Amino acid sequence: MNPEPVKMAPAPPTPAPGGFRRWLRGGDLATRRQRLLRGVLLGSLGLHVLAMLIFGGIRLVQYFTQEETVFEVSPPSRTYEPRKVELKVKVQRNQRSSSRPAVIPRMVSSRPSQIALPEIKVDPKLVTTTFQPKFKPVSGRGLGAGLGTGYGTAGFGEGVSTINFFDIQTRGERIAVLVDVSVSMVEEERGGPAGFNRVRERLNQVVKALKDGTLFSVIVFADACSVMSPKMVYASNDTRNQARQFLAGFNVAGNYGLDSGNYTPGPAGLRATGGTTRLDLAITAAMEQLADTILIISDGLPEVVKPPDPAALEAHRRQLEQWRTTHAAAIRAHEEAYANAPETRVWVPPQAARPPGKAPLKEGVRADPGAPARAGYWRTVRNVPAGPQPPAAPQAGRWSLADFIQHMTLLYEANYKPKSLKEPQVNCIGYQINREGGQFLNGLAKRYRGQYRLVRKLR
């Protein structure tokens, strides 16, 4: 029996020359993937190494170049508030341990002629005592720097007051309160006299909250300006009452507005020839008293009249001379006609007494005070036609915000700069003020590092 032939498995195909490795690694696709992974790996490793080299280099440079940090005490400024409590305690402690009479711990560098000192009622007798104070040795470190620089125009900080001026929070040591007392402040739309009484009461609260030792002044303005005192006074019970009584006399029955005041400005600043709401006069008075904080409440835009431009006046003078030359004959004829005109007597009838008017108060409109009875009389007149009219004079201008700032700059250079004092801070309240007036007060407050607030109604 013949055996069946054994079937052998077919031999694997022989790889082509050069493709044996590709066959072992899975072909061309696997090769590309491995190359991509190797490239990503090498790139990431290179970036990490580079970042470490850069960071390490920066740290090394900082380490070798870093300087030791040294804290130095800056030169003392003119603001002495940080030492206020400490110096106050020291002064009070020294007073209690001293045999001399206690006085207000305040020292100022101003000359005596520039301030108004309160009256000190003492018996000029020699004060003797058997009390012998005992002193304990203490370290004097830091005493020279603290006491030496905490003295000057700011004193020991006793006179610095924190102020709530119609919800404007500020502070100052020489405070001037400027109050508009023009007739418009008592108009019906502002609540009449009762509305101004509320304003006055709030101002009295501001003055009442001043600390003893704070220098202050109250200044009112309308068509003129009046000051409570020619110089600032120290806050005390007597001076606070003086300020209250001073404000009580304005915008009351029979005395609305202010036509003439007790203040005349000095030579510094821009010139003005009149106007209404004379805030320029009030600011001048405050800056002549060296106020460091100025508080203003007003209801309108200041209408300050400035003199005409000198060039315009000169041009008008030449024009007037030319007119007189041209109309010389007509001027002489009018003068002769007036001199030769017959006089005519005209009877003016008597007038009955007229009671005061009851019309509401209005800015620019004088209240009718009434008139007494008057008998009739004869008046002599001459009927002459009007003569030639000369050319009109140039119109006067009004101060702008820029003029006010220029005026205050001149006052600063004349009063503050020689004493090395800073410009005052100005805070403004617009009491039911119009848009133009509010923009003016807002601009003034911003220029002088202050705040502006519009108050529409007081309760």
C-alpha positions as CSV (number, residue, x, y, z in Angstrom):
1,M,0.0,0.0,0.0
2,N,1.5,3.2,-1.2
3,P,1.5,6.0,1.5
4,E,0.0,9.4,0.6
5,P,2.5,12.1,0.0
6,V,2.8,14.7,2.9
7,K,1.7,18.3,2.0
8,M,4.1,20.9,3.1
9,A,3.1,24.5,4.2
10,P,4.0,27.2,1.7
11,A,7.2,29.0,2.6
12,P,6.9,32.7,3.6
13,P,7.7,35.1,0.9
14,T,11.2,36.3,0.9
15,P,11.4,40.0,1.6
16,A,12.8,42.2,-1.1
17,P,16.4,43.3,-0.7
18,G,16.5,46.4,1.7
19,G,13.0,45.9,3.1
20,F,13.8,43.4,5.8
21,R,13.9,46.0,8.6
22,R,10.7,47.6,7.5
23,W,9.1,44.2,7.5
24,L,10.3,43.5,11.1
25,R,9.1,47.0,12.3
26,G,5.6,46.7,10.9
27,G,6.0,48.5,7.6
28,D,6.2,52.1,6.5
29,L,3.2,53.4,8.7
30,A,4.7,52.3,11.9
31,T,8.0,53.9,11.0
32,R,6.5,57.3,10.4
33,R,4.7,57.2,13.7
34,Q,7.9,56.3,15.6
35,R,9.7,59.1,13.9
36,L,7.0,61.6,14.8
37,L,7.0,60.5,18.5
38,R,10.8,60.7,18.7
39,G,10.6,64.3,17.2
40,V,8.0,65.4,19.7
41,L,9.9,63.9,22.6
42,L,13.2,65.5,21.6
43,G,11.5,68.9,21.0
44,S,9.8,68.9,24.4
45,L,13.0,67.9,26.1
46,G,14.9,70.7,24.4
47,L,12.3,73.3,25.4
48,H,12.4,72.2,29.0
49,V,16.2,72.3,29.0
50,L,16.2,75.8,27.5
51,A,13.6,77.1,30.0
52,M,15.6,75.7,32.9
53,L,18.7,77.4,31.6
54,I,17.0,80.7,31.2
55,F,15.3,80.6,34.6
56,G,18.4,79.4,36.3
57,G,20.4,82.2,34.6
58,I,17.9,84.8,35.8
59,R,18.0,83.5,39.4
60,L,21.8,83.5,39.3
61,V,22.0,87.1,38.0
62,Q,19.5,88.2,40.7
63,Y,21.4,86.5,43.4
64,F,24.7,88.1,42.5
65,T,23.3,91.5,41.7
66,Q,20.7,91.9,44.4
67,E,21.3,94.7,46.9
68,E,20.3,94.7,50.5
69,T,17.0,96.5,51.1
70,V,17.4,99.5,53.4
71,F,14.4,101.4,54.7
72,E,15.1,105.1,55.1
73,V,12.9,107.7,56.9
74,S,11.6,110.2,54.5
75,P,12.1,113.9,55.3
76,P,9.2,115.2,57.5
77,S,6.4,116.8,55.5
78,R,4.3,119.8,56.6
79,T,1.4,117.5,57.6
80,Y,1.9,116.6,61.3
81,E,-1.3,114.5,61.9
82,P,0.5,111.1,62.5
83,R,2.0,112.5,65.8
84,K,-1.1,114.4,66.9
85,V,-2.1,111.9,69.6
86,E,1.4,111.3,70.9
87,L,2.2,115.0,71.2
88,K,-1.1,115.8,72.8
89,V,-0.5,113.2,75.5
90,K,3.0,114.6,76.1
91,V,1.8,118.2,76.4
92,Q,-1.1,117.2,78.8
93,R,1.3,115.1,80.9
94,N,3.8,117.9,81.2
95,Q,1.1,120.4,82.1
96,R,-0.2,118.2,84.9
97,S,3.3,117.8,86.3
98,S,4.2,121.5,86.0
99,S,3.5,124.2,88.6
100,R,2.7,126.8,85.9
101,P,-0.9,127.6,84.9
102,A,-2.3,125.3,82.2
103,V,-2.6,126.8,78.7
104,I,-3.8,125.6,75.4
105,P,-0.8,123.4,74.0
106,R,-0.6,125.4,70.7
107,M,2.4,127.0,69.2
108,V,2.3,128.9,65.9
109,S,4.9,130.5,63.8
110,S,2.7,133.3,62.5
111,R,3.5,136.8,63.7
112,P,1.2,138.1,66.5
113,S,0.0,140.9,64.2
114,Q,-1.5,138.3,61.8
115,I,-3.8,136.5,64.3
116,A,-6.4,137.5,66.8
117,L,-5.7,135.9,70.2
118,P,-8.6,135.2,72.6
119,E,-8.8,137.3,75.7
120,I,-7.1,135.6,78.7
121,K,-8.5,136.6,82.0
122,V,-5.8,136.0,84.6
123,D,-4.7,137.8,87.7
124,P,-1.2,139.1,87.0
125,K,0.3,137.8,90.2
126,L,3.2,135.5,90.9
127,V,2.1,131.9,91.0
128,T,3.7,130.0,93.9
129,T,3.2,126.4,94.9
130,T,4.7,124.0,97.3
131,F,4.2,121.1,94.9
132,Q,7.5,119.7,93.6
133,P,7.1,117.6,90.6
134,K,9.1,114.4,90.4
135,F,10.6,113.4,87.1
136,K,11.6,109.9,86.1
137,P,14.4,109.3,83.6
138,V,13.1,108.4,80.2
139,S,14.7,107.7,76.9
140,G,14.9,110.7,74.7
141,R,15.3,108.8,71.5
142,G,13.0,110.2,68.8
143,L,12.1,113.3,70.8
144,G,14.2,115.7,68.8
145,A,12.8,114.6,65.4
146,G,9.2,114.4,66.6
147,L,9.1,117.7,68.5
148,G,11.3,119.6,66.2
149,T,9.2,119.0,63.1
150,G,5.8,118.9,64.8
151,Y,5.9,122.6,65.4
152,G,5.1,125.5,63.1
153,T,2.0,126.7,61.3
154,A,0.2,123.5,62.2
155,G,1.1,123.7,65.9
156,F,0.6,120.5,67.8
157,G,-2.4,119.5,65.6
158,E,-4.8,120.7,68.3
159,G,-6.4,123.1,65.8
160,V,-7.1,120.7,63.0
161,S,-10.9,120.1,62.7
162,T,-12.8,117.5,60.7
163,I,-15.7,119.2,58.9
164,N,-19.0,118.0,57.6
165,F,-20.0,120.7,55.2
166,F,-23.4,119.7,53.8
167,D,-22.1,116.1,53.6
168,I,-18.7,117.1,52.1
169,Q,-16.1,115.6,54.5
170,T,-12.9,117.7,54.8
171,R,-10.5,119.1,57.4
172,G,-8.6,122.2,58.1
173,E,-6.8,124.4,60.6
174,R,-7.6,127.8,59.2
175,I,-11.2,127.6,57.9
176,A,-13.2,130.3,56.1
177,V,-16.9,129.9,55.6
178,L,-18.3,132.0,52.7
179,V,-22.0,132.5,52.7
180,D,-24.1,133.9,49.8
181,V,-26.7,136.3,51.4
182,S,-28.1,137.7,48.1
183,V,-31.9,138.2,47.8
184,S,-32.1,135.1,45.6
185,M,-31.3,132.9,48.6
186,V,-34.7,133.8,50.0
187,E,-36.8,133.6,46.9
188,E,-39.9,131.5,47.0
189,E,-38.5,128.6,44.9
190,R,-35.8,128.2,47.6
191,G,-38.2,128.2,50.4
192,G,-38.3,131.9,51.2
193,P,-36.8,133.2,54.5
194,A,-37.7,129.9,56.2
195,G,-35.5,128.1,53.6
196,F,-32.5,130.4,54.3
197,N,-33.0,129.8,58.1
198,R,-32.4,126.1,57.5
199,V,-29.2,127.0,55.6
200,R,-28.2,129.3,58.4
201,E,-28.8,126.5,61.0
202,R,-26.6,124.1,59.1
203,L,-23.8,126.6,58.9
204,N,-24.1,127.2,62.7
205,Q,-23.7,123.4,63.1
206,V,-20.5,123.5,61.0
207,V,-19.1,126.3,63.2
208,K,-20.3,124.6,66.4
209,A,-18.4,121.4,65.5
210,L,-15.0,123.2,65.2
211,K,-12.5,122.1,67.8
212,D,-11.2,124.6,70.3
213,G,-8.0,126.1,68.9
214,T,-9.1,126.0,65.3
215,L,-8.8,129.4,63.5
216,F,-11.9,130.3,61.6
217,S,-13.8,133.2,60.0
218,V,-17.3,133.7,58.6
219,I,-17.7,135.9,55.5
220,V,-20.9,136.9,53.7
221,F,-21.3,138.3,50.3
222,A,-24.0,139.6,47.9
223,D,-23.5,143.0,46.1
224,A,-20.8,143.7,48.7
225,C,-18.9,141.7,51.3
226,S,-18.8,141.7,55.2
227,V,-16.5,139.8,57.5
228,M,-17.2,138.6,61.0
229,S,-13.7,139.7,62.0
230,P,-10.8,141.4,60.2
231,K,-8.6,138.4,61.3
232,M,-9.3,134.8,62.0
233,V,-10.3,134.0,65.6
234,Y,-9.7,130.8,67.6
235,A,-12.8,128.6,68.0
236,S,-14.3,128.9,71.5
237,N,-17.7,129.3,73.0
238,D,-17.5,133.0,72.7
239,T,-16.4,133.1,69.1
240,R,-18.9,130.5,68.1
241,N,-21.7,132.7,69.5
242,Q,-20.2,135.6,67.7
243,A,-20.4,133.8,64.4
244,R,-24.0,132.7,65.1
245,Q,-25.0,136.3,65.9
246,F,-23.2,137.6,62.8
247,L,-25.1,135.3,60.5
248,A,-28.4,136.0,62.3
249,G,-28.4,139.6,61.0
250,F,-28.7,138.8,57.3
251,N,-31.7,138.0,55.1
252,V,-34.2,138.9,57.9
253,A,-37.2,141.2,57.6
254,G,-36.0,144.6,56.7
255,N,-32.5,143.5,55.7
256,Y,-32.6,141.3,52.6
257,G,-29.4,141.1,50.6
258,L,-26.2,143.1,51.2
259,D,-25.7,146.5,49.4
260,S,-22.7,147.7,51.4
261,G,-20.3,145.8,53.6
262,N,-17.5,146.3,56.1
263,Y,-14.7,144.8,53.9
264,T,-12.5,146.6,51.4
265,P,-10.0,144.4,49.4
266,G,-6.3,145.0,49.3
267,P,-4.2,145.8,46.2
268,A,-3.4,142.2,45.2
269,G,-5.5,140.4,42.6
270,L,-7.5,141.5,39.5
271,R,-9.5,144.7,39.6
272,A,-13.3,144.7,39.5
273,T,-15.7,147.6,39.2
274,G,-18.9,146.2,40.7
275,G,-21.4,143.4,40.1
276,T,-23.6,141.1,42.0
277,T,-22.9,137.9,44.0
278,R,-19.4,139.2,44.7
279,L,-17.7,136.0,45.4
280,D,-14.5,137.6,44.4
281,L,-14.6,139.8,47.4
282,A,-15.3,136.9,49.8
283,I,-12.5,134.8,48.4
284,T,-10.1,137.8,48.6
285,A,-11.0,138.3,52.3
286,A,-10.5,134.6,53.0
287,M,-7.1,134.4,51.3
288,E,-5.9,137.6,53.0
289,Q,-6.6,135.8,56.2
290,L,-4.5,132.8,55.0
291,A,-7.3,130.3,55.0
292,D,-6.2,126.7,54.2
293,T,-9.8,125.5,53.8
294,I,-12.5,127.6,52.1
295,L,-16.1,126.5,52.3
296,I,-18.5,128.2,49.8
297,I,-22.3,128.0,49.6
298,S,-24.1,130.0,46.8
299,D,-27.1,129.8,44.6
300,G,-25.9,131.6,41.4
301,L,-23.1,132.5,39.1
302,P,-21.0,135.4,40.2
303,E,-21.6,138.5,38.1
304,V,-18.4,140.4,38.6
305,V,-17.8,143.4,36.4
306,K,-14.2,143.9,35.2
307,P,-13.0,147.2,33.8
308,P,-13.0,147.6,30.0
309,D,-9.8,146.8,28.1
310,P,-7.4,149.8,28.1
311,A,-7.1,149.5,24.3
312,A,-10.9,149.7,24.0
313,L,-11.0,152.8,26.2
314,E,-8.3,154.5,24.2
315,A,-10.1,153.8,21.0
316,H,-13.3,155.2,22.5
317,R,-11.5,158.3,23.6
318,R,-10.2,159.0,20.1
319,Q,-13.7,158.3,18.7
320,L,-15.2,160.8,21.1
321,E,-12.7,163.5,20.2
322,Q,-13.5,162.9,16.5
323,W,-17.2,163.1,17.2
324,R,-16.9,166.4,19.1
325,T,-14.9,167.9,16.3
326,T,-17.5,166.7,13.7
327,H,-20.5,167.9,15.7
328,A,-19.1,171.0,17.2
329,A,-21.7,173.3,15.6
330,A,-24.6,171.1,16.6
331,I,-23.4,170.9,20.2
332,R,-23.0,174.7,20.5
333,A,-26.5,175.2,19.0
334,H,-28.0,172.9,21.6
335,E,-26.3,174.6,24.5
336,E,-27.5,178.0,23.2
337,A,-31.0,176.8,22.8
338,Y,-31.1,175.4,26.3
339,A,-29.7,178.7,27.8
340,N,-32.3,180.8,25.9
341,A,-35.3,178.5,26.3
342,P,-38.1,180.0,28.5
343,E,-38.7,178.4,31.9
344,T,-42.0,176.8,32.5
345,R,-43.5,176.0,35.9
346,V,-45.2,172.6,36.2
347,W,-47.3,171.6,39.2
348,V,-46.5,168.3,40.8
349,P,-49.5,167.0,42.7
350,P,-49.3,165.7,46.3
351,Q,-48.8,162.1,47.0
352,A,-50.4,160.0,49.7
353,A,-48.5,157.6,51.9
354,R,-47.7,154.2,50.4
355,P,-47.3,151.1,52.5
356,P,-44.4,148.7,51.8
357,G,-44.9,146.3,49.0
358,K,-45.8,142.7,49.6
359,A,-44.4,141.3,46.3
360,P,-42.3,138.1,46.7
361,L,-38.5,138.8,46.9
362,K,-36.7,138.5,43.6
363,E,-33.1,138.9,42.7
364,G,-32.4,142.2,41.0
365,V,-35.7,143.6,42.1
366,R,-35.6,145.9,45.1
367,A,-38.3,145.4,47.7
368,D,-40.7,148.3,47.8
369,P,-40.1,150.0,51.1
370,G,-43.2,152.2,50.7
371,A,-43.2,156.0,50.8
372,P,-44.4,158.7,53.2
373,A,-47.0,161.3,52.3
374,R,-45.7,164.3,50.2
375,A,-47.2,167.7,49.6
376,G,-47.5,169.1,46.1
377,Y,-45.0,171.6,44.7
378,W,-44.1,173.6,41.6
379,R,-41.2,172.5,39.3
380,T,-39.4,174.6,36.7
381,V,-38.6,172.9,33.4
382,R,-37.2,174.0,30.0
383,N,-38.6,172.4,26.8
384,V,-35.6,171.9,24.6
385,P,-35.2,169.2,21.9
386,A,-32.6,166.5,22.5
387,G,-29.1,167.3,21.2
388,P,-26.7,165.1,19.3
389,Q,-25.8,161.9,21.1
390,P,-22.1,160.9,21.6
391,P,-20.9,157.4,20.7
392,A,-21.6,154.7,23.4
393,A,-18.8,153.8,25.7
394,P,-17.3,150.2,25.4
395,Q,-19.2,147.6,27.4
396,A,-17.7,146.1,30.5
397,G,-17.0,142.4,30.6
398,R,-17.8,139.8,33.3
399,W,-15.3,137.6,35.1
400,S,-15.0,134.0,33.9
401,L,-13.7,131.0,35.8
402,A,-10.3,131.7,34.3
403,D,-10.4,135.2,35.7
404,F,-11.2,133.9,39.2
405,I,-8.3,131.4,39.0
406,Q,-6.0,134.1,37.8
407,H,-7.2,136.4,40.7
408,M,-6.6,133.6,43.3
409,T,-3.2,132.9,41.8
410,L,-2.2,136.5,42.3
411,L,-3.5,136.4,45.9
412,Y,-1.6,133.2,46.5
413,E,1.7,134.7,45.3
414,A,1.1,137.8,47.4
415,N,0.0,136.2,50.7
416,Y,0.8,132.5,50.8
417,K,4.0,132.0,48.8
418,P,6.2,134.3,51.0
419,K,5.2,132.2,54.0
420,S,5.8,128.9,52.2
421,L,2.1,127.9,52.5
422,K,0.1,125.7,50.2
423,E,-2.8,126.9,48.1
424,P,-6.1,126.6,50.0
425,Q,-8.6,123.8,49.4
426,V,-11.9,125.1,48.1
427,N,-15.2,123.1,48.7
428,C,-18.4,124.4,47.1
429,I,-22.1,123.8,47.7
430,G,-24.5,124.8,44.9
431,Y,-27.8,125.6,46.7
432,Q,-30.6,125.0,44.1
433,I,-28.2,126.5,41.6
434,N,-28.7,126.6,37.8
435,R,-26.5,124.7,35.4
436,E,-24.2,127.5,34.6
437,G,-23.6,128.4,38.2
438,G,-23.1,124.8,39.1
439,Q,-20.5,124.3,36.4
440,F,-18.6,127.3,37.7
441,L,-18.5,126.1,41.3
442,N,-17.6,122.6,40.2
443,G,-14.7,123.9,38.2
444,L,-13.5,126.1,41.0
445,A,-13.6,123.2,43.5
446,K,-11.7,120.8,41.1
447,R,-9.0,123.4,40.5
448,Y,-8.3,123.8,44.2
449,R,-8.4,120.1,45.2
450,G,-11.9,120.3,46.7
451,Q,-15.4,118.9,46.2
452,Y,-18.6,120.2,44.8
453,R,-22.1,119.1,45.7
454,L,-25.5,120.2,44.5
455,V,-28.1,120.7,47.3
456,R,-31.7,120.9,45.9
457,K,-33.6,121.0,49.2
458,L,-32.9,121.2,53.0
459,R,-35.2,119.7,55.5
